[in-house]
């Protein structure tokens, strides 16, 4: 088995080996993966973070040894928690702008090492804020299918990254996240940080958001925003109607 690691700020993970293929997720700086197949300029991978499979450009990562990969699995790296953290790439004197949730792998002091490349982290490296404040830092981030950053994010990417900043690993898709955690009896007994899941007419879970308390939920729908939630689902003041039908609430904290 071969392994790789992302050495760029953020890389699109595509459904098929083509620049025209849809982006199903993103690989952030310092995230490692198994390599499944090489095809022309493309590489099929499965991410270590959430076992998500897709294709990335072979120029958008560097190889990682087996022992280094195992070390990362056993000792998860600290992550960046600000919307943008600057990383000075010492080898060519350039700056990378790392999104929140980037992994500072093989960190020594303020220097992160990826292969023979050194990245000096500029700014704070430390603990995150409470989950409500982390979630609200994403307010007004535009909805982007497959996105995982403040520059563009989808509903399950939003919940996954927020929880990653609290040291909790979630699956990538809403339907998979709903299979984890402990079921909460009702929205009336939900606590800040619980995840609420919503289904379509066929009963399939297609949306997720984070309970804030006080009858409010924060979620990515058009943009990251705060709406009201009750036993029926999400009510949008902008649209003056219910937009998502509540299926289940789960607790992970």
C-alpha positions as CSV (number, residue, x, y, z in Angstrom):
1,X,0.0,0.0,0.0
2,X,1.2,3.6,-0.8
3,X,0.3,6.7,1.1
4,X,0.3,10.4,0.5
5,X,-0.3,13.7,2.4
6,X,-1.7,17.1,1.3
7,X,1.0,19.8,1.2
8,X,-1.2,22.5,-0.2
9,X,-3.8,24.6,1.7
10,X,-6.8,22.7,0.3
11,X,-7.3,20.3,-2.6
12,X,-10.6,19.3,-4.3
13,X,-11.5,15.6,-4.0
14,X,-13.4,14.6,-7.1
15,X,-15.9,11.8,-7.9
16,X,-14.1,10.9,-11.1
17,X,-10.5,11.4,-12.5
18,X,-11.4,14.6,-14.4
19,X,-11.2,18.4,-13.7
20,X,-14.8,18.6,-14.8
21,X,-16.0,16.0,-12.3
22,X,-18.0,17.2,-9.3
23,X,-16.1,18.0,-6.1
24,X,-17.4,15.6,-3.4
25,X,-15.1,16.8,-0.6
26,X,-11.8,18.6,0.1
27,X,-8.5,17.5,1.5
28,X,-7.0,20.0,3.8
29,X,-3.3,20.7,4.5
30,X,-1.7,17.9,6.5
31,X,-4.4,15.3,5.9
32,X,-3.1,11.9,5.0
33,X,-4.6,9.2,2.8
34,X,-4.1,5.7,1.3
35,X,-3.5,5.6,-2.5
36,X,-5.7,3.1,-4.3
37,X,-5.0,3.7,-8.0
38,X,-2.9,5.8,-10.3
39,X,-4.5,6.9,-13.6
40,X,-2.7,9.4,-15.9
41,X,-2.5,12.7,-13.9
42,X,-4.9,11.4,-11.3
43,X,-4.7,9.4,-8.1
44,X,-7.6,7.6,-6.4
45,X,-7.4,7.9,-2.6
46,X,-9.2,7.0,0.6
47,X,-8.7,9.7,3.4
48,X,-7.5,8.7,6.8
49,X,-9.8,11.2,8.4
50,X,-13.1,9.8,7.3
51,X,-12.4,6.9,4.9
52,X,-13.8,9.0,2.0
53,X,-12.8,7.9,-1.5
54,X,-12.2,10.2,-4.5
55,X,-9.7,11.4,-7.0
56,X,-7.0,14.2,-6.6
57,X,-4.4,15.6,-9.0
58,X,-1.1,13.8,-8.6
59,X,0.7,17.2,-8.4
60,X,-1.3,18.2,-5.3
61,X,0.3,16.0,-2.7
62,X,3.6,14.4,-1.7
63,X,4.3,10.7,-0.9
64,X,4.3,9.6,2.8
65,X,6.0,6.5,4.2
66,X,4.2,3.7,5.8
67,X,5.7,4.3,9.3
68,X,4.9,8.0,9.1
69,X,1.3,7.3,8.1
70,X,0.9,4.9,11.0
71,X,2.3,7.5,13.3
72,X,-0.3,10.0,12.2
73,X,-3.1,7.6,12.8
74,X,-1.8,6.8,16.3
75,X,-1.1,10.5,17.2
76,X,-3.5,12.9,15.5
77,X,-1.9,16.2,14.7
78,X,-3.0,19.5,16.3
79,X,-5.2,21.6,13.9
80,X,-5.5,25.2,13.0
81,X,-8.6,26.9,14.3
82,X,-8.7,30.3,12.8
83,X,-10.4,31.0,9.4
84,X,-7.0,31.5,7.9
85,X,-3.6,30.6,9.3
86,X,-0.5,31.6,7.4
87,X,2.2,29.0,6.9
88,X,5.6,30.1,5.6
89,X,7.0,27.4,3.3
90,X,10.7,27.8,4.0
91,X,12.0,25.8,1.1
92,X,10.8,28.3,-1.5
93,X,9.9,31.3,0.7
94,X,6.2,31.4,-0.1
95,X,3.1,31.7,2.1
96,X,0.3,29.1,2.3
97,X,-3.1,30.3,3.7
98,X,-4.4,27.3,5.6
99,X,-8.1,26.9,6.3
100,X,-9.5,26.0,9.8
101,X,-9.0,22.4,10.5
102,X,-5.7,22.0,8.7
103,X,-3.4,19.4,10.4
104,X,-0.1,20.6,11.6
105,X,1.7,17.3,11.1
106,X,5.0,16.4,12.7
107,X,5.0,19.7,14.5
108,X,8.1,20.8,16.3
109,X,7.7,24.1,18.1
110,X,6.0,26.2,15.4
111,X,7.4,24.2,12.4
112,X,5.3,21.6,10.6
113,X,7.3,19.0,8.5
114,X,5.9,17.3,5.4
115,X,8.5,15.2,3.7
116,X,11.5,17.5,3.1
117,X,9.3,20.6,3.2
118,X,9.2,22.8,6.3
119,X,6.3,25.1,7.1
120,X,6.7,27.8,9.8
121,X,3.3,28.5,11.3
122,X,2.7,32.2,11.7
123,X,0.3,33.3,14.5
124,X,-1.4,31.4,17.3
125,X,-1.3,27.7,17.8
126,X,-3.5,26.7,20.7
127,X,-6.9,25.5,22.0
128,X,-10.2,26.2,20.4
129,X,-13.2,28.1,21.6
130,X,-16.6,26.7,22.6
131,X,-18.5,24.8,19.9
132,X,-21.1,27.6,19.5
133,X,-18.4,30.2,18.9
134,X,-16.6,27.9,16.5
135,X,-19.7,27.3,14.5
136,X,-20.7,31.0,14.4
137,X,-17.3,31.9,13.1
138,X,-18.5,30.3,9.8
139,X,-21.6,32.6,9.6
140,X,-22.2,33.8,6.0
141,X,-19.7,31.3,4.5
142,X,-21.3,30.5,1.1
143,X,-22.7,27.0,0.5
144,X,-20.4,24.9,-1.7
145,X,-21.1,21.3,-2.5
146,X,-18.1,19.3,-1.1
147,X,-16.6,22.4,0.6
148,X,-15.0,22.3,4.1
149,X,-13.7,25.9,4.6
150,X,-14.8,29.4,5.4
151,X,-14.5,30.2,1.7
152,X,-17.2,27.6,0.9
153,X,-18.8,24.8,2.8
154,X,-21.7,22.3,2.7
155,X,-23.8,21.2,5.6
156,X,-22.0,18.0,6.6
157,X,-18.6,19.6,5.8
158,X,-19.6,22.3,8.3
159,X,-20.5,19.9,11.1
160,X,-17.4,17.8,10.4
161,X,-15.0,20.7,10.6
162,X,-16.5,22.2,13.6
163,X,-16.3,18.9,15.5
164,X,-12.8,18.4,14.2
165,X,-11.8,21.6,15.9
166,X,-13.2,20.1,19.2
167,X,-11.1,17.0,18.7
168,X,-14.0,14.8,17.6
169,X,-13.9,12.9,14.3
170,X,-17.2,12.6,12.3
171,X,-17.9,10.9,9.0
172,X,-18.2,13.1,5.9
173,X,-21.8,12.8,4.8
174,X,-24.9,13.7,6.9
175,X,-26.4,10.2,6.5
176,X,-23.2,8.7,7.9
177,X,-22.9,11.2,10.7
178,X,-26.4,10.3,11.8
179,X,-25.3,6.7,12.4
180,X,-23.0,7.8,15.1
181,X,-23.6,9.4,18.5
182,X,-26.4,9.0,21.1
183,X,-30.0,9.7,20.2
184,X,-31.6,12.7,21.9
185,X,-35.3,12.2,22.7
186,X,-36.5,15.6,21.4
187,X,-35.5,19.0,20.2
188,X,-36.9,20.2,23.5
189,X,-34.2,18.3,25.4
190,X,-31.4,19.1,22.9
191,X,-28.3,20.9,24.1
192,X,-25.9,23.2,22.4
193,X,-23.6,21.2,20.1
194,X,-26.1,18.4,19.4
195,X,-26.6,17.6,15.7
196,X,-30.0,17.7,14.1
197,X,-30.6,15.7,11.0
198,X,-33.3,16.2,8.4
199,X,-34.8,13.9,5.7
200,X,-36.4,14.3,2.3
201,X,-39.7,12.9,1.1
202,X,-38.2,9.5,0.6
203,X,-37.0,9.4,4.2
204,X,-33.3,9.8,3.3
205,X,-31.2,12.0,5.5
206,X,-30.0,14.9,3.3
207,X,-29.2,17.8,5.8
208,X,-27.6,18.4,9.1
209,X,-27.1,21.4,11.4
210,X,-25.8,22.3,14.9
211,X,-28.2,23.0,17.8
212,X,-27.4,26.4,19.5
213,X,-30.1,26.3,22.1
214,X,-33.0,28.7,22.6
215,X,-34.8,27.2,19.6
216,X,-32.0,28.0,17.2
217,X,-29.9,26.0,14.8
218,X,-26.9,27.0,12.7
219,X,-26.5,25.2,9.4
220,X,-25.2,25.6,5.8
221,X,-28.1,26.2,3.4
222,X,-27.3,28.8,0.8
223,X,-24.9,30.1,3.3
224,X,-24.1,29.3,7.0
225,X,-26.9,31.0,8.9
226,X,-29.0,30.7,12.1
227,X,-32.6,29.7,11.8
228,X,-35.3,28.6,14.2
229,X,-35.9,24.9,14.9
230,X,-38.8,23.1,16.6
231,X,-40.3,19.6,16.6
232,X,-41.3,20.0,12.9
233,X,-37.9,21.1,11.6
234,X,-36.2,24.3,10.5
235,X,-38.3,27.4,10.0
236,X,-36.8,30.2,7.8
237,X,-37.8,33.7,8.7
238,X,-36.4,34.8,5.3
239,X,-38.7,32.5,3.4
240,X,-41.5,32.4,6.0
241,X,-41.8,28.6,5.8
242,X,-40.3,25.4,7.0
243,X,-37.4,24.4,4.8
244,X,-36.2,21.1,6.4
245,X,-38.1,18.3,8.1
246,X,-36.6,17.0,11.4
247,X,-35.7,13.3,11.5
248,X,-33.4,12.8,14.5
249,X,-31.0,14.5,16.9
250,X,-27.7,13.0,18.0
251,X,-25.3,13.9,20.8
252,X,-21.5,13.5,20.5
253,X,-20.0,15.7,23.2
